[in-house]
Amino acid sequence: MDVFVQQLINGLTLGAIYGLIAIGYTMVFGIIGMVNFAHGDVFMVSTFIALIGFLILTTWLGVASVAVALLIVLIITMPLTALWGWAIERVAYRPLRGSFRLAPLISAIGVSIFLSNFVQVAQGARNKPTPPMLNGGFTLFERDGYAVTLSYKQCLIMIVTVLLLAGFWYLVQRTAFGRAQRACEQDRRMAALLGIDVDRTISLTFVLGAALAAVAGVLYLLYYGVVSFSDGFVPGVKAFTAAVLGGIGSLPGAVLGGLIIGLIETFWSAYFSIEYKDVAAFSILAIVLIFMPSGILGRAEVEKV
């Protein structure tokens, strides 16, 4: 039971990171109907921005407080990563918006490869470690010498995920921007006729998705303490899987899917074989989609004739 509880905590923490990245996927897909395959590499870029910022603050500028350094890193990383998201939308997606459906997909894959190779050339192919940022935690209980712990890092990741999910749900459901976003999702041409700036709404969606990826990147760096140029592909695919599993277009569904993927990976690695944890996650996805094609919280599209 003690191992089960510890793996449950670890799985929820990993799933929370996947969920934050998945929100970016589901927001972009909901508004333009296209999978932004470069989103995982935007997340990877944010981890390097956070790493460089943290090292500059602690090593060169002598900031002693880890909490202050992390807050400054988050404030710096979010707008810089959001700028990447805005630039990608303007350069790679907007010119192809009226083209055939495969053109934006090919462009997204090209942007993903460009970002991965750019970071590899700029920062090198080796893993980049960072000193421990946040140590300590709570011991929930101990049995037969095995202590079940909840670290401060895990608490922070879960709290930030819940707050951001609530904030973005309110943004989409209760604000003028959210109404414009939902209008563009239903019919971009009609939304433009009603006075909504479609280009601005789509750009802001990319910006917000990239900013969320930046938060996930900072939390990923905080949790694992090491980053690599290849860290965009696997977490990106897992986050996209989480978005599909939870129901593409649903913000709570994206986080729920992330939690499920994180739990499957963690429990499979603990009780079975770590080599097949990805197989287990994608197998569960396939089984769920057979019986629930729209995902767990997704809504089936009704096409009017």
Backbone hydrogen bonds, N-H to C=O, Kabsch-Sander energy under -0.5 kcal/mol:
donor,donor_aa,acceptor,acceptor_aa,energy
5,V,1,M,-2.3
6,Q,2,D,-2.1
7,Q,3,V,-2.5
8,L,4,F,-2.1
9,I,5,V,-2.1
10,N,6,Q,-2.3
11,G,7,Q,-2.7
12,L,8,L,-2.2
13,T,9,I,-1.9
14,L,10,N,-2.3
15,G,11,G,-2.6
16,A,12,L,-1.8
17,I,13,T,-1.4
18,Y,14,L,-2.0
19,G,15,G,-2.6
20,L,16,A,-1.9
21,I,17,I,-1.8
22,A,18,Y,-2.5
23,I,19,G,-1.7
24,G,20,L,-0.9
24,G,21,I,-0.5
25,Y,21,I,-1.3
26,T,22,A,-2.6
27,M,23,I,-2.3
28,V,24,G,-1.9
29,F,25,Y,-2.6
30,G,26,T,-2.0
31,I,27,M,-1.4
32,I,28,V,-2.2
33,G,29,F,-2.0
36,N,34,M,-0.6
37,F,35,V,-1.5
39,H,36,N,-2.0
42,V,38,A,-1.8
43,F,39,H,-2.0
44,M,40,G,-1.7
45,V,41,D,-2.4
46,S,42,V,-2.0
47,T,43,F,-1.5
48,F,44,M,-1.5
49,I,45,V,-2.2
50,A,46,S,-2.5
51,L,47,T,-2.3
52,I,48,F,-2.7
53,G,49,I,-2.5
54,F,50,A,-2.6
55,L,51,L,-2.4
56,I,52,I,-2.3
57,L,53,G,-2.3
58,T,54,F,-2.5
59,T,55,L,-2.5
60,W,55,L,-0.8
60,W,56,I,-0.9
61,L,56,I,-2.4
63,V,57,L,-2.9
64,A,62,G,-0.6
66,V,64,A,-0.5
69,A,65,S,-2.2
70,L,66,V,-2.8
71,L,67,A,-2.2
72,I,68,V,-2.5
73,V,69,A,-2.5
74,L,70,L,-2.5
75,I,71,L,-2.3
76,I,72,I,-2.2
77,T,73,V,-3.1
78,M,74,L,-2.1
80,L,76,I,-1.5
81,T,77,T,-2.6
82,A,78,M,-2.5
83,L,79,P,-2.0
84,W,80,L,-1.5
85,G,81,T,-2.2
86,W,82,A,-2.5
87,A,83,L,-2.5
88,I,84,W,-2.5
89,E,85,G,-2.0
90,R,86,W,-2.2
91,V,87,A,-2.5
92,A,88,I,-2.5
93,Y,88,I,-0.9
93,Y,89,E,-0.8
94,R,89,E,-2.9
96,L,93,Y,-1.0
97,R,94,R,-1.6
99,S,96,L,-1.4
103,A,100,F,-1.5
105,L,101,R,-0.8
106,I,102,L,-2.6
107,S,103,A,-2.3
108,A,104,P,-2.5
109,I,105,L,-2.1
110,G,106,I,-2.2
111,V,107,S,-2.5
112,S,108,A,-2.2
113,I,109,I,-2.3
114,F,110,G,-2.5
115,L,111,V,-2.7
116,S,112,S,-2.2
117,N,113,I,-2.5
118,F,114,F,-2.6
119,V,115,L,-2.3
120,Q,116,S,-1.9
121,V,117,N,-2.4
122,A,118,F,-2.6
123,Q,119,V,-2.9
124,G,120,Q,-1.5
128,K,227,V,-3.3
130,T,225,G,-2.2
138,F,150,L,-3.1
140,L,138,F,-0.8
140,L,148,V,-2.5
141,F,148,V,-1.0
143,R,146,Y,-2.4
146,Y,143,R,-2.1
147,A,145,G,-0.6
148,V,141,F,-3.0
149,T,147,A,-0.7
150,L,138,F,-2.9
152,Y,136,G,-2.0
155,C,151,S,-2.0
156,L,152,Y,-2.5
157,I,153,K,-2.4
158,M,154,Q,-2.2
159,I,155,C,-2.5
160,V,156,L,-2.6
161,T,157,I,-2.1
162,V,158,M,-2.2
163,L,159,I,-2.5
164,L,160,V,-2.5
165,L,161,T,-2.4
166,A,162,V,-2.3
167,G,163,L,-2.5
168,F,164,L,-2.8
169,W,165,L,-2.3
170,Y,166,A,-2.1
171,L,167,G,-2.1
172,V,168,F,-2.3
173,Q,169,W,-2.3
174,R,170,Y,-2.6
175,T,171,L,-0.8
178,G,171,L,-0.7
179,R,175,T,-2.0
180,A,176,A,-2.4
181,Q,177,F,-2.6
182,R,178,G,-2.5
183,A,179,R,-2.2
184,C,180,A,-2.3
185,E,181,Q,-1.8
186,Q,182,R,-1.7
187,D,183,A,-2.6
191,A,187,D,-2.2
192,A,188,R,-2.1
193,L,189,R,-1.9
194,L,190,M,-1.5
195,G,192,A,-1.5
196,I,191,A,-2.3
198,V,196,I,-1.3
201,T,197,D,-2.2
202,I,198,V,-2.6
203,S,199,D,-2.4
204,L,200,R,-2.5
205,T,201,T,-1.7
206,F,202,I,-2.1
207,V,203,S,-2.4
208,L,204,L,-2.8
209,G,205,T,-2.4
210,A,206,F,-2.4
211,A,207,V,-2.3
212,L,208,L,-2.2
213,A,209,G,-2.0
214,A,210,A,-1.9
215,V,211,A,-1.9
216,A,212,L,-2.4
217,G,213,A,-2.4
218,V,214,A,-2.4
219,L,215,V,-2.3
220,Y,216,A,-2.5
221,L,217,G,-2.4
222,L,218,V,-2.4
223,Y,219,L,-2.3
224,Y,220,Y,-2.8
225,G,220,Y,-0.5
225,G,221,L,-1.7
227,V,128,K,-1.8
231,D,228,S,-1.8
232,G,229,F,-0.5
233,F,230,S,-0.8
234,V,230,S,-0.7
236,G,232,G,-1.1
237,V,233,F,-2.8
238,K,234,V,-2.6
239,A,235,P,-2.6
240,F,236,G,-2.4
241,T,237,V,-2.5
242,A,238,K,-2.3
243,A,239,A,-2.3
244,V,240,F,-2.3
245,L,241,T,-2.8
246,G,242,A,-2.7
247,G,243,A,-1.2
250,S,247,G,-2.2
251,L,249,G,-0.6
254,A,250,S,-2.0
255,V,251,L,-1.7
256,L,252,P,-2.7
257,G,253,G,-2.9
258,G,254,A,-2.1
259,L,255,V,-2.5
260,I,256,L,-2.2
261,I,257,G,-2.5
262,G,258,G,-2.6
263,L,259,L,-2.4
264,I,260,I,-2.6
265,E,261,I,-2.5
266,T,262,G,-2.3
267,F,263,L,-2.7
268,W,264,I,-2.4
269,S,265,E,-2.3
270,A,266,T,-1.8
271,Y,267,F,-2.6
272,F,268,W,-2.2
276,Y,273,S,-1.0
277,K,274,I,-1.1
280,A,276,Y,-2.1
281,A,277,K,-1.9
282,F,278,D,-2.4
283,S,279,V,-2.0
284,I,280,A,-2.1
285,L,281,A,-1.8
286,A,282,F,-2.3
287,I,283,S,-2.3
288,V,284,I,-2.5
289,L,285,L,-2.5
290,I,286,A,-1.5
291,F,287,I,-1.3
292,M,288,V,-3.0
295,G,292,M,-2.3
296,I,245,L,-2.6
297,L,246,G,-2.8
303,E,301,E,-0.6
304,K,302,V,-0.6
